[in-house]
Amino acid sequence: MSTAATNSTVSAPFTITSKTPIQPTPRVTLSSLTINNVGTLRALNSAIFPVSYSDKYYTEVLESSMEDFNKLVYYADVPVGSITCRFESSPASSPSTSSPLKLHILTLNVLPAYRSQGLGAHLLSHVVEKAGEFPPPAPAPAAPKKGDAAKKAEVKKVEVKERETRKVESVFVHCQVGNEEGKKFYQRGGFEEAGVITNYYSKIEPRDALRLEKNIN
Ligand SMILES: CC(C)(COP(=O)(O)OP(=O)(O)OC[C@H]1O[C@@H](n2cnc3c(N)ncnc32)[C@H](O)[C@@H]1OP(=O)(O)O)[C@@H](O)C(=O)NCCC(=O)NCCS
């Protein structure tokens, strides 16, 4: 597993779509998760979701390879929502290097006071767009310095092994059966129903989850 990201990347500001105009328009930005702000993610998840997430989840969301997909959204510099994802192979039972990748949205939330301004849709379209661009182009190899010749072959091998080369075929999410607003939210983003998973949740009722999926490649 790669180490935790330490630098926060802030996206370009986004224009909100509030029904009642707010002047001046608050600045909305997405920020990468880091060891310093992961506590904010924990607070948002605890405030909004009826289930709790493991320490393993909070470690994995910091993986540097997921920086484009795990974000906090700031509204006028206040953190008000988040999205977290992980890659899964398709089918899940055969994680071979040739099977297509799917991006699984694990959590998406916006604090109630900040809803219906397009922040949720902004987080969702951001990860769908980044999934469509995945894998990012390989970085240009650094010019070898004197004395580097012996190390060259070894460096190349690590790069090939570590760099993901598969495209993402779809983005999917699980939505509790009965959460009609949640379902509509994803359908507006182009997601379609892709089956029901019985007993997906163990601690909340109803236990079944609707899988919603958007094909992108
Ligand atoms: C789903 C959620 C992220 C949407 O955030 P948002 O910033 O309000 O999203 P947008 O402004 O882009 O879209 C708002 C629309 O989403 C829909 N919506 C989806 N889920 C909703 C919910 N739980 N409560 C209210 N509206 C919801 C509404 O139809 C709303 O339409 P409106 O603006 O006409 O009222 C937010 O409602 C939330 O955090 N909900 C609780 C967690 C959750 O259900 N996450 C999704 C798991 S399936």
PDBQT file of the ligand as one rigid body, heavy atoms in Angstrom, charges set to zero:
ROOT
HETATM    1  C1  LIG A 301     -27.152  13.226  -1.686  1.00  0.00    +0.000 C 
HETATM    2  C2  LIG A 301     -26.482  14.543  -1.305  1.00  0.00    +0.000 C 
HETATM    3  C3  LIG A 301     -24.956  14.338  -1.306  1.00  0.00    +0.000 C 
HETATM    4  C4  LIG A 301     -26.845  15.614  -2.323  1.00  0.00    +0.000 C 
HETATM    5  O1  LIG A 301     -26.104  16.795  -1.984  1.00  0.00    +0.000 OA
HETATM    6  P1  LIG A 301     -26.574  18.228  -2.542  1.00  0.00    +0.000 P 
HETATM    7  O2  LIG A 301     -25.410  19.142  -2.398  1.00  0.00    +0.000 OA
HETATM    8  O3  LIG A 301     -27.849  18.644  -1.941  1.00  0.00    +0.000 OA
HETATM    9  O4  LIG A 301     -26.781  17.863  -4.065  1.00  0.00    +0.000 OA
HETATM   10  P2  LIG A 301     -27.251  18.801  -5.244  1.00  0.00    +0.000 P 
HETATM   11  O5  LIG A 301     -27.501  20.187  -4.749  1.00  0.00    +0.000 OA
HETATM   12  O6  LIG A 301     -26.325  18.598  -6.359  1.00  0.00    +0.000 OA
HETATM   13  O7  LIG A 301     -28.629  18.115  -5.624  1.00  0.00    +0.000 OA
HETATM   14  C5  LIG A 301     -29.719  18.239  -4.714  1.00  0.00    +0.000 C 
HETATM   15  C6  LIG A 301     -30.804  17.294  -5.113  1.00  0.00    +0.000 C 
HETATM   16  O8  LIG A 301     -30.416  15.983  -4.685  1.00  0.00    +0.000 OA
HETATM   17  C7  LIG A 301     -31.565  15.280  -4.247  1.00  0.00    +0.000 C 
HETATM   18  N1  LIG A 301     -31.270  14.581  -3.008  1.00  0.00    +0.000 N 
HETATM   19  C8  LIG A 301     -30.620  13.416  -3.011  1.00  0.00    +0.000 A 
HETATM   20  N2  LIG A 301     -30.548  12.906  -1.794  1.00  0.00    +0.000 NA
HETATM   21  C9  LIG A 301     -31.105  13.759  -0.960  1.00  0.00    +0.000 A 
HETATM   22  C10 LIG A 301     -31.319  13.788   0.453  1.00  0.00    +0.000 A 
HETATM   23  N3  LIG A 301     -30.918  12.783   1.254  1.00  0.00    +0.000 N 
HETATM   24  N4  LIG A 301     -31.887  14.879   0.980  1.00  0.00    +0.000 NA
HETATM   25  C11 LIG A 301     -32.272  15.884   0.185  1.00  0.00    +0.000 A 
HETATM   26  N5  LIG A 301     -32.124  15.911  -1.141  1.00  0.00    +0.000 NA
HETATM   27  C12 LIG A 301     -31.552  14.851  -1.714  1.00  0.00    +0.000 A 
HETATM   28  C13 LIG A 301     -32.717  16.234  -4.159  1.00  0.00    +0.000 C 
HETATM   29  O9  LIG A 301     -33.613  15.840  -5.177  1.00  0.00    +0.000 OA
HETATM   30  C14 LIG A 301     -32.130  17.601  -4.453  1.00  0.00    +0.000 C 
HETATM   31  O10 LIG A 301     -32.963  18.261  -5.342  1.00  0.00    +0.000 OA
HETATM   32  P3  LIG A 301     -33.456  19.773  -5.005  1.00  0.00    +0.000 P 
HETATM   33  O11 LIG A 301     -32.230  20.636  -5.031  1.00  0.00    +0.000 OA
HETATM   34  O12 LIG A 301     -34.426  20.069  -6.091  1.00  0.00    +0.000 OA
HETATM   35  O13 LIG A 301     -34.054  19.724  -3.637  1.00  0.00    +0.000 OA
HETATM   36  C15 LIG A 301     -26.936  15.035   0.097  1.00  0.00    +0.000 C 
HETATM   37  O14 LIG A 301     -28.341  15.148   0.082  1.00  0.00    +0.000 OA
HETATM   38  C16 LIG A 301     -26.537  14.128   1.234  1.00  0.00    +0.000 C 
HETATM   39  O15 LIG A 301     -25.451  14.251   1.777  1.00  0.00    +0.000 OA
HETATM   40  N6  LIG A 301     -27.421  13.198   1.623  1.00  0.00    +0.000 N 
HETATM   41  C17 LIG A 301     -27.173  12.307   2.745  1.00  0.00    +0.000 C 
HETATM   42  C18 LIG A 301     -26.174  11.232   2.387  1.00  0.00    +0.000 C 
HETATM   43  C19 LIG A 301     -26.637  10.435   1.193  1.00  0.00    +0.000 C 
HETATM   44  O16 LIG A 301     -27.805  10.067   1.079  1.00  0.00    +0.000 OA
HETATM   45  N7  LIG A 301     -25.672  10.169   0.298  1.00  0.00    +0.000 N 
HETATM   46  C20 LIG A 301     -25.941   9.393  -0.885  1.00  0.00    +0.000 C 
HETATM   47  C21 LIG A 301     -25.960   7.934  -0.572  1.00  0.00    +0.000 C 
HETATM   48  S1  LIG A 301     -26.959   7.055  -1.731  1.00  0.00    +0.000 SA
ENDROOT
TORSDOF 0
